[in-house]
Amino acid sequence: MERPTRWGKRKVQRGLLILLLLVVGVFAVHLIFHSTRVDPVSESDSGPVFSARPLSNIQLLDHHGQPFGAERFKGFWSMVFVGYTLCPDICPTSLGMMAEAFHQMEQGRSVSGKMNGIFVSVDPKRDTPEKLKEYVQYFHPSFIGVTGTQPQIDHFVQQVGAIYAIHDPGDPNAPETYEVIHSASIYFIDPQGRLVDVILEPRTPMELVEKMVQWQKGAGP
């Protein structure tokens, strides 16, 4: 029998880790929202609407190198995605959906008020503010790239219920070639700076539009 190659083993390990992160991510989101309320407020086609949870003590930097704290959410309806710029598939797909959702809402005027699209990088070693700026504005000129120290990032990630893991480099002679595995959820934050909802694995931009419209029409608490 042919022995598996090192690459084959890494692919199996990566697949198992992704599956584990998805399971843990679902549990984390469930735990976060249900820590304040047991039952959902209402149901929609795109998922349950839970009671709001304020975000606190956020100390990050935006892609201009300016402080990004909880106050930056105030006055905006925000969609947040957590990932990294070298992500080969999940991040560009998800940010592409966010961008298309923003275009639909801007053209259709189905959403009133100001909106934020925020990309939080969990890879501060490689994702500098300059790199984040170029990356997020490729998808939409209003998107904001955010990073910070690893503890600062972890504090934010834990509050919204995102999950990620950084692999050791496959080649010790190329320390910058490590992989990052992360969840694929998009989080919704209201103009009061409260985490109000999440779509675990959005399939289409319309899911995001419908969720945002739902909240702006007062479906939330």
Residue pairs with C-beta under 8 A, 6 or more apart in sequence:
4 12
10 170
14 167
14 179
14 181
17 165
17 181
18 181
21 163
21 164
21 165
21 181
21 182
21 183
22 183
24 163
25 161
25 162
25 163
25 183
25 185
25 200
26 200
28 161
28 162
28 163
29 161
29 185
29 198
29 200
31 161
32 53
32 159
32 160
32 161
32 195
33 50
33 51
33 53
33 161
34 50
35 53
36 51
36 53
37 50
37 51
40 48
40 49
40 50
41 48
41 49
41 50
41 51
41 219
41 220
41 221
42 48
42 49
42 219
43 49
44 210
44 211
44 214
44 219
45 210
46 199
46 207
46 210
46 211
46 214
47 197
47 198
47 199
47 200
47 211
49 196
49 197
49 214
49 215
49 219
49 220
50 196
50 197
51 221
52 190
52 192
52 194
52 195
52 196
52 220
52 221
53 159
53 194
53 195
53 196
54 70
54 192
54 193
54 194
54 195
55 70
55 73
55 156
55 159
55 160
55 189
55 193
55 194
55 195
56 70
56 159
57 70
57 155
58 68
58 69
58 70
58 152
58 155
58 156
58 159
59 67
59 69
59 148
59 152
59 155
60 67
60 68
60 69
60 120
60 146
60 147
60 148
60 152
60 153
60 156
61 67
61 68
61 129
61 146
61 147
61 148
62 68
62 72
62 129
62 144
62 145
62 146
63 129
63 130
63 132
63 133
63 136
63 144
63 145
63 146
64 129
64 133
65 129
68 144
68 146
68 148
70 193
71 193
72 116
73 116
73 189
73 191
73 193
74 191
74 192
74 193
75 114
75 191
76 113
76 114
76 115
76 116
76 189
76 191
77 111
77 113
77 114
77 115
77 116
77 188
77 189
77 190
77 191
77 212
77 215
77 216
78 115
78 116
78 117
78 118
78 188
78 189
78 190
79 98
79 101
79 115
79 116
79 117
79 118
79 186
79 187
79 188
79 208
79 212
80 118
80 119
80 120
80 160
80 186
80 187
80 188
80 189
81 91
81 94
81 95
81 98
81 118
81 119
81 120
81 185
81 186
81 187
82 119
82 120
82 122
82 157
82 160
82 162
82 164
82 182
82 183
82 185
82 187
83 90
83 91
83 94
83 119
83 120
83 121
83 122
83 164
83 180
83 182
84 91
84 121
84 122
84 123
84 126
84 127
84 180
84 182
85 91
85 121
85 123
85 126
85 127
85 131
85 132
85 135
86 123
86 126
86 180
87 180
87 182
90 182
90 184
91 119
92 139
94 184
94 186
94 202
95 117
95 119
95 136
95 139
95 143
96 139
97 186
97 202
97 204
97 205
97 208
98 117
98 139
98 140
98 143
98 186
98 205
98 208
99 117
99 139
99 140
99 143
100 205
101 205
101 206
101 208
101 209
101 212
102 115
102 117
102 140
102 142
103 140
104 110
104 205
104 206
104 209
105 111
105 115
105 209
105 212
105 213
110 209
110 213
111 209
111 212
111 213
111 216
112 216
113 191
113 216
115 142
115 212
116 142
116 144
116 189
117 136
117 139
117 140
117 142
117 143
117 144
118 143
118 144
118 146
119 132
119 135
119 136
119 143
119 144
119 145
119 146
120 146
120 147
120 153
120 156
120 157
120 162
121 127
121 132
121 145
121 146
121 147
121 153
122 153
122 157
122 164
122 166
122 180
122 182
123 166
123 180
124 147
124 148
124 149
124 150
124 153
125 176
126 176
127 135
127 145
127 147
128 147
129 145
129 147
132 145
132 146
132 147
133 145
135 145
136 143
136 144
136 145
137 143
147 153
148 156
157 163
157 164
159 195
160 187
160 195
160 198
161 185
161 187
161 198
162 182
162 183
162 185
162 187
163 182
163 183
164 180
164 181
164 182
164 183
165 180
165 181
165 182
166 178
166 179
166 180
167 178
167 179
167 180
167 181
168 178
169 175
169 176
169 177
169 178
170 177
170 178
170 179
171 177
183 200
184 200
184 201
184 202
185 198
185 199
185 200
185 201
186 198
186 199
186 202
186 208
187 195
187 197
187 198
188 195
188 196
188 197
188 198
188 199
188 211
188 212
188 215
189 195
189 196
190 196
190 215
190 220
196 215
196 220
196 221
197 211
197 215
197 220
199 207
199 208
199 211
202 208
214 220
